[in-house]
Amino acid sequence: MALTLITFVAFTVLVAVISYVKTKGDDQTTADGYFLAGRGLPGFVIAGSLLLTNLSAEQLVGTNGQTWAVGMSPMAFEVLAATALIVLALWAAPRYLKSGITTIPELIGLRFDRSTKLWFCIAYIILYLVVQIPVILYSGSLVFENIFNLSGLLGITKFQSICVLCVAISVVGSIYAIFGGLKAVAVSDTVNGVGLLIGGLMIPFFALNVLGHAAGSGSSVAIADGWKYLVANHADKLNSIGSLTAEAPEVPWPTVFTGLVFLGLQSWCTHQSFIQRVLAAENLKEAQKGALYCAFLKIAGFMFLALPGVIAYALFELQGDQVTMMDDAYPHLVTQVIPAPLMGFFAAVMFGAILSSFNSVLNSVNTMFTMDIYHEYINPQASGDKLVSVGKKIGIVFAVATTIVGPMVYFFPAGLKTFLDSFVMLIGLPVLSAVFGGFFFKYLPKYAAKLIMVFHIVVYGLFMIIGPAYPGGTGTMHYLYAVAVLWPIELLIMAFLNSRNKKQHPELQAWEQVDVKAVDLTPWKYRKIVAVVVMICVVAVYIFFSPLGIGA
């Protein structure tokens, strides 16, 4: 126990020290300095911060729980993210950096009008504060509690343990997000990212070693024997190609290249928490490097976000373990396979993953409120110092509010967290339509994005009521099919509005994006070659985990 605590504290302090050293002396008095790290992030920091903003302890537990239940098809959420990151690098990043924006609502305002910007900003802020941050706090705390049994160690109830963890995550995460600005968040994400890769990749190797011994291997290191047993006895679980009529959490194969791709574009190309790292790039070259480096990391993610779940299934079957819930599979596996001396390091890695998700979203919501509401509507003449001051103060308010709400999720009915998570798509797809449609169609009327938002909320909201992926659902359609159908429809509506507006107003000039010269827009000369390599890796992984490879 003492060794676990020492290694946990040591790694956590190391992250803080590195973040302090790397940000000491930086100018935090300007809006760009505080909210965009002075537009000076290099590619490897962008890649690490993108990865950690996306990954959380909940994801480690949730995705591995899904693969434990249905096999490797949920790995699509990781591997297919690489395609969206290619779009971010080659298409979105050049356009975002050309406008010199700080937030996605700001870009929507430039393309449409101030009221549209306000609509999307308010929707995003409500979504983050009511749903995303509280769920990150609660689910991260629950995962930490389930794996490390903090309540047992401290002699308190599970709810009290979750409250303690929510406060700890909020306090430590807020120090980075509120007082350190985006650069402190990005640097801590990068260090935690290295730790997560090391800690996460330990699990499948340790688990295969235990599986090999459980299967009768006499070798001192039985990793290879464990892999042979897994392939020989559970090839069906290693097949990533889901059936046509699969229900969540299994991923139907047609949605892999339709609805899931659209979902990835929404996450990686328009989600403020992700995009803010790219907007803070030193130049376009570094932004493209960061996105494409992250693409490789996401492809490799199946190693620690999907494969351990299948290994857990095989191991528990051999041992006769009675694990019945998806979310119990990964915590149970971890406690069995990690050597005691490494448990503290793994705890620090998990804590860092939770922190990174929390402080990234908190930093983004502070940025949107300060720049898109306060600076736009309340005090347009505010100086850089004033904007930073407001950002810090509102960040404290948001952190306290979400910390109070987070533990309350404990009392919600089972499954409501999934329902709350689904609300992200209520805003996510309209944002994707507004951004991509705004660039695709040059003659859109100013009200187009707002119309799409209302249309989507009504239609997708109805699907949430009748869809099978949500509590109380009565239908049989996988929610990714709804995404696959809705986004093309929304683009078709925008195409119609664009054509009609052009015909009705022949004098109308096509919308042109203005280059504000915020950063150097010289692209990375290897971007296309690297993008091709990324796609080859995506295809290779899918072939490997299919009936053409080791799947059955």
C-alpha positions in Angstrom: 0.0 0.0 0.0 2.8 2.4 0.9 4.6 1.7 -2.4 1.4 2.2 -4.4 0.8 5.6 -2.7 4.4 6.7 -3.2 4.4 5.8 -6.9 1.0 7.5 -7.4 2.1 10.7 -5.7 5.5 10.7 -7.5 4.1 10.5 -11.0 1.3 13.0 -10.3 3.8 15.5 -8.9 6.2 14.8 -11.9 3.4 15.9 -14.3 2.8 19.1 -12.3 6.5 19.9 -12.1 7.0 19.4 -15.9 3.9 21.5 -16.6 5.2 24.3 -14.3 8.6 24.3 -15.8 7.3 24.4 -19.4 4.9 27.2 -18.8 7.0 29.3 -16.3 7.6 32.7 -17.8 4.9 32.4 -20.5 2.8 35.5 -21.2 -0.7 34.7 -19.7 -1.9 38.3 -19.8 -3.3 38.2 -23.4 -6.3 36.3 -24.8 -4.1 34.4 -27.2 -1.5 33.7 -24.5 -4.1 32.3 -22.0 -6.7 30.7 -24.3 -4.5 29.6 -27.2 -1.1 29.0 -25.5 0.3 32.0 -27.4 -0.3 30.1 -30.7 2.9 28.3 -30.1 2.2 24.6 -29.6 4.4 22.1 -31.5 3.1 19.1 -33.2 4.0 16.4 -30.6 2.3 18.5 -27.8 -0.8 18.9 -30.0 -0.9 15.1 -30.6 -0.5 14.3 -26.9 -3.1 16.8 -25.9 -5.6 15.6 -28.5 -5.2 12.0 -27.4 -5.7 12.8 -23.7 -8.6 15.2 -24.3 -10.3 12.3 -26.0 -9.3 9.5 -23.7 -10.6 9.0 -20.2 -10.6 6.4 -17.5 -14.3 5.8 -18.4 -13.3 5.0 -22.0 -10.7 2.5 -20.8 -13.4 0.7 -18.8 -16.3 1.2 -21.1 -14.8 0.2 -24.5 -13.0 -2.8 -23.0 -16.3 -3.8 -21.3 -18.0 -3.6 -24.7 -15.3 -5.8 -26.4 -15.7 -8.2 -23.5 -19.4 -8.5 -24.3 -19.5 -8.4 -28.1 -16.0 -8.8 -29.4 -13.7 -6.4 -31.3 -16.2 -4.4 -33.4 -16.3 -1.5 -30.9 -12.6 -0.9 -31.8 -14.0 1.0 -34.7 -14.5 4.1 -32.4 -10.7 4.2 -32.0 -9.3 3.0 -35.3 -11.8 5.0 -37.5 -10.9 8.2 -35.6 -7.8 8.2 -37.7 -9.8 9.0 -40.9 -11.3 12.0 -39.2 -7.9 13.2 -38.1 -6.8 13.1 -41.7 -9.7 15.4 -42.6 -8.7 17.6 -39.7 -5.1 17.8 -40.9 -5.7 18.2 -44.6 -9.0 20.1 -44.8 -10.2 21.7 -41.5 -7.0 22.9 -39.9 -5.9 25.1 -42.9 -9.3 26.8 -42.9 -9.5 27.3 -39.1 -6.1 28.8 -38.9 -6.7 31.0 -41.9 -9.6 32.7 -40.0 -7.5 33.0 -36.8 -10.4 31.9 -34.6 -10.4 31.0 -31.0 -13.6 29.0 -30.9 -15.8 27.1 -33.2 -18.9 29.3 -32.4 -16.7 32.2 -33.5 -16.2 30.5 -36.9 -19.9 29.9 -37.2 -20.5 33.6 -36.4 -18.0 34.7 -39.2 -19.8 32.5 -41.7 -23.4 33.3 -40.7 -24.1 36.0 -38.1 -23.8 37.1 -34.5 -27.1 35.6 -33.4 -26.1 32.2 -34.9 -22.9 32.4 -33.0 -24.7 33.1 -29.8 -27.2 30.2 -30.4 -24.4 27.6 -30.9 -22.2 29.0 -28.1 -25.1 28.8 -25.5 -26.0 25.3 -26.7 -22.4 24.2 -26.3 -21.9 25.7 -22.9 -25.1 24.2 -21.5 -24.2 20.8 -23.0 -20.7 21.0 -21.3 -21.9 22.2 -17.9 -25.0 20.1 -17.5 -23.9 16.9 -19.2 -20.3 16.5 -20.3 -18.3 17.8 -17.3 -20.5 16.2 -14.6 -20.4 12.9 -16.4 -16.6 13.1 -16.8 -16.3 13.8 -13.0 -18.8 11.1 -11.9 -17.7 8.3 -14.4 -14.0 9.0 -13.8 -14.5 8.9 -10.0 -16.6 5.7 -10.3 -13.9 4.0 -12.4 -11.2 5.0 -10.0 -13.2 3.7 -7.0 -14.1 0.4 -8.7 -10.4 -0.4 -9.6 -8.7 0.9 -6.5 -11.4 0.6 -3.8 -10.8 4.0 -2.2 -13.9 3.5 0.0 -12.5 0.4 1.5 -9.1 2.0 2.1 -10.6 5.1 3.7 -13.4 3.3 5.5 -16.2 5.4 3.9 -19.2 4.7 1.7 -19.0 4.4 -2.1 -20.9 7.7 -2.5 -18.6 9.5 -0.1 -15.6 8.1 -2.0 -17.1 9.4 -5.3 -17.6 12.8 -3.7 -14.0 12.9 -2.5 -12.7 11.9 -5.9 -14.9 14.5 -7.7 -13.5 17.2 -5.5 -9.9 16.0 -6.0 -10.3 15.8 -9.8 -12.0 19.2 -9.9 -9.4 21.0 -7.7 -6.3 19.6 -9.4 -7.8 19.9 -12.9 -8.9 23.4 -12.2 -5.4 24.4 -11.2 -4.3 23.5 -14.7 -7.3 24.7 -16.6 -8.0 28.0 -14.8 -4.6 29.2 -13.5 -2.3 27.6 -16.1 -4.2 28.3 -19.3 -4.3 26.1 -22.3 -0.5 25.5 -22.4 -0.5 24.0 -18.9 -3.4 21.8 -19.9 -1.6 20.7 -23.2 1.7 20.0 -21.5 0.1 18.0 -18.7 -1.9 16.1 -21.3 1.3 15.2 -23.2 3.1 13.9 -20.1 0.0 12.0 -19.0 -0.3 10.7 -22.5 3.1 9.1 -22.3 2.1 7.6 -19.0 -1.2 6.4 -20.4 0.5 4.7 -23.4 2.9 2.9 -21.1 0.4 2.0 -18.4 -2.4 1.1 -20.9 -0.1 -1.1 -23.0 1.1 -2.9 -19.9 -2.4 -4.4 -19.4 -2.7 -6.6 -22.6 0.8 -8.0 -22.2 0.3 -8.8 -18.5 -3.1 -10.2 -19.2 -1.8 -12.5 -22.0 0.9 -13.7 -19.7 -1.7 -14.6 -17.0 -3.9 -16.2 -19.7 -1.0 -18.3 -21.0 -0.3 -19.6 -17.5 -4.0 -20.2 -16.9 -4.2 -22.2 -20.1 -1.4 -24.5 -18.9 1.8 -22.9 -20.2 5.0 -23.9 -18.4 7.0 -21.0 -19.6 8.0 -18.3 -17.2 6.9 -15.7 -19.7 3.7 -17.0 -21.3 2.6 -14.0 -23.5 3.0 -15.9 -26.8 1.1 -18.9 -25.3 -1.7 -16.7 -24.1 -2.0 -15.1 -27.6 -2.1 -18.6 -29.2 -4.8 -19.7 -26.8 -6.8 -16.6 -27.5 -6.7 -17.0 -31.3 -7.3 -20.7 -31.2 -10.3 -20.6 -28.8 -11.9 -17.2 -29.3 -11.5 -16.2 -32.9 -15.1 -15.1 -33.0 -14.4 -12.5 -30.4 -11.4 -11.2 -32.4 -13.6 -10.4 -35.4 -14.2 -6.7 -35.7 -16.8 -7.0 -38.5 -20.2 -6.6 -36.8 -23.4 -8.0 -38.3 -25.8 -5.8 -40.4 -28.5 -5.8 -37.7 -26.2 -5.5 -34.7 -27.4 -3.5 -31.7 -25.3 -1.3 -29.4 -22.6 -1.8 -28.2 -21.8 -3.9 -31.2 -21.0 -1.8 -34.3 -22.8 -2.9 -37.6 -20.3 -3.0 -40.5 -22.2 -0.6 -42.8 -22.0 2.1 -40.1 -18.2 1.9 -39.8 -17.8 3.9 -43.0 -20.9 6.0 -42.7 -22.4 7.0 -39.3 -19.2 6.3 -37.4 -17.2 8.4 -39.9 -19.7 11.3 -39.4 -19.4 10.9 -35.7 -15.6 11.1 -35.9 -15.8 14.2 -38.0 -18.0 15.8 -35.4 -15.7 14.9 -32.6 -12.3 15.6 -34.2 -13.1 18.4 -36.6 -15.7 20.5 -34.7 -15.5 19.7 -31.0 -14.2 22.8 -29.2 -12.1 20.8 -26.7 -10.2 19.1 -29.5 -10.0 21.9 -32.0 -8.6 24.4 -29.5 -5.3 22.5 -29.5 -5.1 22.8 -33.2 -6.0 26.5 -33.1 -3.1 27.0 -30.7 -0.6 25.5 -33.2 2.6 27.4 -33.9 1.8 27.2 -37.6 -0.1 25.0 -40.1 2.8 22.6 -40.4 2.7 21.8 -36.6 -1.1 21.6 -36.6 -1.0 19.0 -39.4 1.8 17.1 -37.7 -0.1 17.0 -34.4 -3.3 15.7 -36.0 -1.5 13.0 -38.1 0.7 11.9 -35.2 -2.5 11.5 -33.1 -4.0 9.4 -35.9 -1.3 6.8 -35.4 -1.9 6.9 -31.7 -5.6 6.3 -32.2 -5.0 3.3 -34.5 -2.7 1.8 -31.8 -5.5 2.5 -29.3 -7.1 -0.9 -29.9 -4.2 -2.4 -28.0 -5.3 -1.0 -24.7 -8.9 0.1 -25.4 -10.3 -3.0 -27.0 -8.0 -6.1 -26.9 -7.9 -6.3 -23.1 -11.7 -6.9 -23.0 -11.4 -9.9 -25.3 -8.5 -11.2 -23.2 -10.6 -10.7 -20.1 -13.4 -12.8 -21.6 -11.1 -15.7 -22.3 -9.3 -15.5 -18.9 -12.6 -15.3 -16.9 -14.0 -18.2 -18.8 -10.9 -20.3 -17.9 -11.0 -19.3 -14.3 -14.8 -19.6 -13.9 -15.1 -16.0 -12.8 -18.7 -14.8 -12.6 -18.4 -11.3 -14.2 -21.8 -10.3 -15.4 -21.6 -6.5 -16.1 -19.6 -4.9 -18.9 -18.2 -2.2 -16.7 -16.8 -4.7 -14.3 -14.7 -6.6 -16.8 -11.7 -4.2 -17.1 -11.4 -3.3 -13.3 -11.5 -7.0 -12.5 -8.8 -7.7 -15.1 -6.6 -5.0 -13.9 -6.7 -6.1 -10.2 -5.7 -9.6 -11.4 -2.9 -8.9 -13.8 -1.0 -5.8 -12.6 2.0 -6.6 -10.3 1.6 -4.8 -7.0 4.7 -2.5 -7.4 3.2 -1.0 -10.6 -0.3 -0.4 -9.2 0.6 3.1 -8.0 1.9 4.1 -11.4 -1.3 2.7 -13.0 -3.4 4.6 -10.5 -1.6 7.9 -11.4 -2.1 7.2 -15.1 -5.8 6.6 -14.6 -6.1 9.8 -12.5 -4.2 11.7 -15.2 -6.6 10.5 -17.9 -9.6 11.7 -15.8 -7.9 15.0 -15.1 -7.1 15.6 -18.8 -10.7 15.1 -19.9 -12.0 17.4 -17.1 -9.5 20.2 -17.5 -9.7 20.2 -21.3 -13.4 20.6 -21.4 -13.4 23.2 -18.5 -10.8 25.2 -20.4 -12.9 25.1 -23.5 -16.1 26.2 -21.9 -14.2 29.1 -20.2 -12.9 30.1 -23.5 -16.3 30.1 -25.2 -18.0 32.1 -22.5 -15.3 34.7 -22.3 -14.6 35.2 -26.0 -18.0 34.5 -27.5 -20.4 35.9 -24.9 -18.5 38.3 -22.5 -16.3 39.9 -25.1 -18.9 39.9 -27.9 -22.0 41.1 -25.9 -21.0 42.3 -22.5 -17.7 44.1 -22.8 -16.5 44.4 -26.4 -13.7 46.9 -25.3 -12.2 44.5 -22.7 -8.4 44.4 -22.6 -6.5 41.2 -22.8 -5.9 41.3 -19.0 -9.6 41.7 -18.4 -10.5 38.8 -20.6 -8.0 36.5 -18.8 -9.4 37.7 -15.4 -12.9 37.0 -16.5 -11.9 33.6 -17.9 -10.3 32.6 -14.6 -13.3 33.8 -12.5 -15.9 32.2 -14.6 -13.8 29.0 -14.7 -14.0 28.8 -10.9 -17.7 29.3 -11.0 -18.1 26.5 -13.6 -15.8 24.2 -11.7 -17.7 24.6 -8.5 -21.1 24.1 -10.1 -20.1 21.0 -12.0 -18.4 19.5 -9.0 -21.6 19.8 -7.1 -23.6 18.2 -9.9 -21.1 15.4 -10.7 -21.7 13.2 -7.6 -25.4 13.5 -8.0 -25.3 11.2 -11.1 -24.8 8.5 -8.5 -28.5 8.6 -7.7 -29.7 8.6 -11.3 -31.4 5.4 -12.6 -29.2 2.8 -14.2 -28.5 3.6 -17.8 -29.2 7.3 -17.6 -25.5 8.1 -18.0 -25.7 6.6 -21.5 -28.8 8.7 -22.1 -27.0 11.8 -20.9 -23.9 11.1 -23.1 -26.2 10.8 -26.1 -27.1 14.5 -25.7 -23.7 15.4 -27.2 -25.1 14.5 -30.6 -28.0 16.9 -30.2 -25.5 19.7 -30.7 -22.6 17.9 -32.3 -24.2 17.2 -35.7 -25.7 20.6 -36.2 -22.3 22.1 -35.4 -20.8 19.7 -38.0 -23.4 20.8 -40.6 -22.9 24.5 -39.8 -19.1 24.3 -40.2 -18.8 21.9 -43.2 -21.9 23.2 -44.9 -20.7 26.8 -44.4 -17.6 26.0 -46.3 -19.2 23.8 -48.9 -22.1 26.1 -49.9 -21.1 29.8 -50.6 -24.6 31.3 -50.9 -26.4 30.1 -47.7 -28.8 32.4 -46.1 -27.9 33.6 -42.6 -30.6 31.6 -40.9 -29.5 28.2 -42.4 -27.4 27.0 -39.5 -30.2 27.8 -37.0 -32.8 26.0 -39.1 -30.6 22.9 -39.2 -30.1 23.0 -35.5 -33.9 23.1 -34.9 -34.5 20.4 -37.4 -31.8 18.1 -36.0 -32.9 18.6 -32.3 -36.5 17.7 -33.2 -35.7 14.6 -35.4 -32.8 13.2 -33.4 -34.7 13.9 -30.2 -37.5 11.8 -31.4 -35.1 9.0 -32.3 -33.7 9.1 -28.8 -37.1 8.5 -27.4 -37.8 5.5 -29.6 -34.3 4.2 -30.3 -33.0 1.0 -28.8 -29.7 2.6 -27.6 -31.4 4.5 -24.9 -33.4 3.7 -21.7 -37.0 3.1 -22.7 -36.2 2.7 -26.4 -38.7 0.6 -28.3 -37.1 0.5 -31.8 -34.6 -1.8 -33.3 -32.3 0.6 -35.3 -28.8 1.2 -34.1 -28.2 4.9 -33.3 -25.3 5.1 -35.8 -27.8 4.4 -38.6 -29.6 7.6 -37.4 -26.4 9.5 -37.6 -25.6 8.0 -41.0 -29.0 9.2 -42.4 -29.4 12.6 -40.6 -26.1 14.3 -41.6 -26.6 13.8 -45.4 -30.2 15.0 -45.1 -29.0 18.1 -43.3 -26.4 18.8 -46.0 -29.1 18.3 -48.7 -31.3 20.8 -46.9 -28.4 23.3 -46.9 -27.7 22.6 -50.6 -31.3 23.4 -51.3 -31.2 26.6 -49.3 -28.0 27.5 -51.0 -29.4 27.0 -54.5 -32.7 28.8 -53.8 -30.9 31.8 -52.2 -28.6 32.1 -55.1 -31.5 32.1 -57.6 -33.6 34.6 -55.6 -30.7 37.0 -55.1 -28.6 36.9 -58.3 -26.7 39.9 -57.1 -25.5 38.0 -54.0 -21.7 37.5 -53.8 -20.3 34.1 -52.9 -18.9 34.0 -49.3 -15.2 34.2 -49.2 -13.0 33.4 -46.2 -10.6 36.1 -45.1 -7.0 35.2 -44.2 -6.1 37.2 -41.1 -2.5 36.2 -41.2 -2.6 34.7 -37.6 0.0 32.1 -38.3 2.2 30.8 -41.2 -0.1 28.6 -43.4 2.7 26.8 -45.2 1.6 23.1 -45.1 3.7 20.2 -44.0 5.3 18.7 -47.1 4.9 15.1 -45.9 1.2 15.5 -44.9 -0.2 13.5 -47.9 2.3 10.7 -47.7 1.7 10.3 -44.0 -2.1 10.4 -44.5 -1.8 7.6 -47.0 0.3 5.6 -44.5 -2.4 6.2 -41.9 -5.1 4.8 -44.2 -3.0 1.8 -45.0 -2.7 1.1 -41.2 -6.4 1.5 -40.7 -7.2 -1.1 -43.5 -4.4 -3.4 -42.2 -5.8 -3.4 -38.7 -9.3 -4.2 -40.0 -8.1 -7.0 -42.2 -6.1 -8.5 -39.3 -9.2 -8.5 -37.0 -11.5 -10.0 -39.7 -12.2 -13.4 -41.2 -9.4 -12.6 -43.6 -7.1 -12.4 -40.6 -7.5 -14.0 -37.2 -11.2 -13.3 -36.7 -14.0 -15.8 -37.4 
